[in-house]
Amino acid sequence: MYYHRLGNIPPKRHTQFRQPDGSLYKEELVSSEGFSSIYSNLYHINPPTRIKSVSEPMPYGPQIVKDYALRQTHLNTSRVTVTGDDYLGARKVLLKNSDCAISICSPKQRKMDYFYKNAEGDEVIYIHDGNGVLISPFGKLQIKQGDYVVIPRTVIYKLEFEEGPLRLLIIEAASPIETPKRYRNELGQLLEHSPYCERDIRPPHELITDRSKGEFLVKIKKQGYLHNYTYDHSPLDLVGWDGFLWPYAFSIHDFEPITGRIHQPPPVHQTFNAHNFVICSFVPRLFDYHPLSIPAPYNHSNIDSDEVLYYAEGNFMSRRGIERGSFTLHPGGLPHGPHPGTVEKSIGAKETHELAVMIDTFKPLYLTTDSLEFLDKNYPMSWTDQASGESFNEINTP
């Protein structure tokens, strides 16, 4: 990320910075990888260490399905409108390994009446449907349909959404979510060949300095539990901050696709990475322009990765069972590719208007018990269908 600041801060780090009554503002360093990577300095009215009470932890997390056979998988969540009452209760993890967890979330309540902190994972929230605001000590961040919202671990936040359809795809990472190194120069600036740049990244834009007292609940996720901490002051008590670590938004619509004369492999669509997985964006783009090009992807074998595709926008009705909100999982160890008839059908196509988010993991993913209600049992055999191709369309998938 790049350097950003909001509010009032002292001229030098770790020096006296006093409140109007003469007391010191309380400085907090929020750093990643100990003190070796990006960080920000926050200036609080109250000590961030002072709490009012701690209640008993509550178990929180998915159950893994351990006996699921190796097979191509389709999870159809297209008809889901509500997955729970509040934000945390509505987060349904569908796929998981030790590096990441992939969830859907459609809460009934549009405004959180508590704060949340993920103490063990960075989060990427893809706003499939909805518009609102992320509120954190770093300030307000307006978010809208099509945004990736990247929230570093330990950031306290709450979400408030407008009325209307609300559908979130949440990717939780056990390691930092970063921009790919090949897109950056040695000083961290995004290079000319990057499919997006700093102008596309939206930081918090309005600091909230809340001096109120009372009871403020912060639910902290760590090690399979929610830990409930109550403070006697608002977590939004900052008068200023600066640094490189902060939550931000980036719209999938601002991702500029990389195209070529022949079919381009999935790495050209990469948007973010973490340890042992990547996130890619498939966006509207022109197809290949070699006179003999085949726009449909070639069959390929995953020898070291599981591929998850979340279908966001576009006309998927021509492909059997794939709809807006579908997940497909093509696991390592099995080849996959276009359905019967789609290769010939794709020849001559000039462009696509579909949107999809792909997560490629380098450790196997496991289904959870929450995923089983969405399982399409016919999907593994769909490649044996000898239809002419009118039933299928996989032009835009990896």
N, C-alpha and C positions, 0 to 999 in steps of 0.2 A: 504494500500500500504506500501511499504518499503521506507527507506531513500535513497535518490539519490541526486547527485550534479553534476553540470557542470560549467566550467569556473572558474573565480576568485571570492572569497568571503572573507570578513574579518574574523579574528579569533573569534570574538564575535558578536552576534547579536546587532543591535541598537547602534553600535559604529562608530567612524569616519572611513570612507573608501574613500580615495581621488583619484581623477583622476590625470593624469600626469600634468595638468595645475594647480593643487592645489585645485580645486573645489571638492565638495563632490559628490560621486555617490548617486543617489536617491534610497533609500531603499523602497520597497513595500512589505507589508505582504499580502498574499492572503490566507484567512482562511475560513473554513467552520464552520457552526453552531456558528457564532460569533467568539469567541476565544476558543471554547471548543472541537473542533475536529481537523482533519488533516489540515496542512498549509504548505506553502512554503514562503521563503524570496527571493525576486528578487532585483537585483541591476541594475538600469537603468543609462544610460548616461544623459537622459533628464527626467524632471519631468513627470510621467505618468498622472498627472492631467492637463497638459497644452494642450489646444486644439486650433485649428485655427478657426474653424467654426462649427456650428450645423445647419442643414437644417430641414425643416418641416418633421415630421414623416409620414410614409406611412403605411396604413392598411396592415396587413399581418397575414394570418391565415385561417383556414378552416371554412366552414359552416356545421353545424350539420344537419343531417336528423332526424327530430323529430317524424315522423309518421311511422317509419319502424317497421313492426310487429315482434314479437318474433318468430324467426325461425333459423334453422341451415343455415349457409351462406358460400358461396364460392365466392371469388373474384379472377378471373383469370387474372393476369397481365403478363402472360408468353410471350405474343407477343409484349410487350412494348419494344421499343428500345430507344426512346427519350421522356422525360417528360417535357422538357423545355430547354431554352438556357443556362442559368447560374445556378450555384449551388443552390441558394436560390429560383429562379423562378421554378426550376425543382423539388423541394421538394413537393410531393403531399401527404398530410395527408389523409389516408384512414379510420382510426379508431382512436377514441379519447375519453378520459374522463378527469376528473380533475387531475388525477395522471400521465397520460402518453399520448403520441401521437405516432402513428405508421405510417410511411411514406415510399414511394418508391421514388427513385431519380435516374434519368438517364440523366444527363445534356449533352447538345451538346458540350459546351465548356469544354475542359479538364483542363484548368488552370484558377483559379480565379484571376481577376484583382483588387480585393479588399480583405479586411480582414473581418471576421465575428466573432461576440461574441454573444453567447446565455446568456443573463443576468438573465434568470429565470429557466433554466433547464440544468441538465446534459444530455449528449447525448451518445448513443451507436450507432456506424455506423458499420453494418455488410457488409463487402465487398463481395458481391455475385460474381461480375465480376469486374476486374480491378486491376491495380498495380500502385502505385505512392508514394507520400510523403505528410505527414501532416507537415506544417511549422507553428511554433508558437514561442512566446518568449522563450519557454522552449527548443527549438532546433528542429532539423529535426527528423522525425519519419518515417521510411520506412514502408509502408503498402502494403498488397498484398491480393489476393483472399483468402477468408476464414477467414480473420481477423475480430475480434471484435475490434473496435477502441473506447476507452472510453475517453470522453472529459469532464472534470469537468466544471460546469457553470462558466462564466466570462473569460474563457480562450480565448484569441484572436487567431484565426487561419485562414489559407487558405489551400486549397487542390490543388495538381497538379497531374494529372493522365497521364499515358502513353496512346498513341493511342490504340484503340481496344475497344471491348465491355466494357461497364461500367454500372453496376447495383448495387445500394446501397439500403439496408434496414436500415432505421433510426428509432431508438426508443428514444424518448425524455422523460425525467423524471422530475417531479416537485420536486423530492427529490434526495439525493445523490445516485448514483449507487455504490453498494458495493459488496464485496465478502461475501457469506453467513457466518454468525457467527459460525455455527456448523463446518465450515472448518478451523477455526482459534483458536489458543490458546489465553490466556489472554493478551499476548503481541502483538498479531496481526499476528504472523507467521502462514502460512498455514500448517495444520497438515498432518500427514502421510496418513490419510484416505481421504484427499481432492483429487478430481479428477484432480487437477493441482496444481502447486507450483510456487514459485517466479522465478524459472529458465525459466518458460514459458512466463513470463510477460516481454514485451520489452518496456523500457522507451525511451524518446528522447536520441539520441546518439551523436548529433553534434550541438553545440551551434552556432548560427548565430549572430554575432555582427555587426549590420548595423548602421553606423554612418551618413548615408545620410540624407539630408534635401529635402523638397519638399512638395507634397500634398499626404497624405496617408489616404484613405477612410476606415473607420471601420463601418460596418453595425451592429447595436446592436438590438437584438430582445428582446422586453419586452412588456407585456400587450397588445398583439394583434397588435403591430406596429413594423416597422423597423425604428430605429432612426439613421440617418446618421451623423457621427462625422468625421470631417477632422482634421488630425494632421499635423504639419509642420515637424515632424520627424517620422522615421520608428518605428512601434511597436516592431521591432526586435532589440532594442537598449540595450539589456542586456549584461553585461560582466560576469555575473555569477548568480547562484541561488542554493538553496538547500532546501530540505524538503520532505514531503510525498505527496503533492498534485501536480500532473502533468498528462498530457495525456499519455496514453499507449496503446499498442496493445497486443492482445492475440488471437492466432489462434484456431479456432474450431477444427482443426486437432490435437491440443495438449491436448484436453480434453480427459481424460482417462475414459471410461465408467465403471460404476458399474453394474455388472451382478449378477445373482443368479440362484438357481435351479428352481424357478418359476418366473412368470412375475413380474418385478419390477415396482413400481408405478413411476409417473413422477418426484417426488422430487429427485430421484437419479440422474436426469439429470440436476439439477439446476446449473447454472453457475454464475448468478448475482442476486441481489435483490435490490429493492428500496421500498419506502413506498407504500404498497397496490398492488405491483405486483412483479413477478419474471420473469427471463429470463432463459430458459433451452436449452440445446444443445443435439439433437439426432444425434449420430455419428455411424459409422460402428462398429459393435460389435457382439459377439457370442450371440445366443439366449439361453433361459433357458435350463438347462440340467437335470431336473427331468425326469424320464422315461415316465411320463404321462403329461408332461408340454404342455401348449397351448401357443405358441409364440404370437398369436394375442391378443390384449388387450381385457379385459372384458368390457362389457357395464358398464357405470358409469354415475351417475347423478351429475351435478354441482349444488350444493345448495348455494354456496357462491362465485363462480368465473366464469369469462368468459375465455375460452381457445382459443387462436389464434395460429395457426400453419402456418409457412412459409416454404414451400417445396423448399429446396435449390438444392440438388443433388440426383440422383438416378433415377431408371426406374419407373416412375409413370404412364406410358401409359396403364398399365393393370388395372388402376382404372379410372373409367369414369370421364372425365373432370378435373382430377388432373394432373397438369403439373409442370415443373420447373418454379418457380415464382408464384405458386398459394398460396393464403391465404385461410384458413378455420377458421371460427368463430363458436364455439359451446358455446352458451350463457348459463349462469346460469338459472336454472329453467327447463331445458330440459335434458333428458338422451341422451347419444350418445355412439357409439361404432362401431365395425366392420360392414362393409356392408355385405349383405347376401352372404353366401358361403365362406367368408374369414376365419372363424374360423377353419372349417375342412381343408381348403386349407393350412393353416399355419402349421398344425401338421407335424412334421418331419423336418421343416426348421431349419437349423443350424446357420445361420448368416444373417445379413443385411449389405448392403453397402450404405445405404441412409443417407443423411444429412438433418436436418431440425432445424429451430429455433422456439421455442415456447415462447409465452408471456402469462402468466396467470395473470389476473387482478382480484382484489377483489371488484371492483366497475364495474357496467355495462359499456360496450363500446358502442359508438355510431358511426354509419356510417356517412361519410361526403358526400357532393354532388359530390366530386371528385371520390368517390368510385363507384358510381352507374354505370358508363360505363363498369365496370369490373364484374358486378353482374351476377352470374349463376342462373337463375330463376328456373332451374330444380333440383338444389341441395337439397332443403328441402325434396323432395319426393324420393330421391335416395335410402333410406332404405326400401322402399316398393317394390323395384325391386326384383323379385324372381329368377333372373338369377343364374346360377350355381356357380357364383363367379369368372368366367373367366374375367369379366369386372371390377372387383374391387380388390384392394390390399391396406389394411390399417394395415399391419403387424407392421410398424415402427412408427405408430402414437399413441399418448396417449389416 
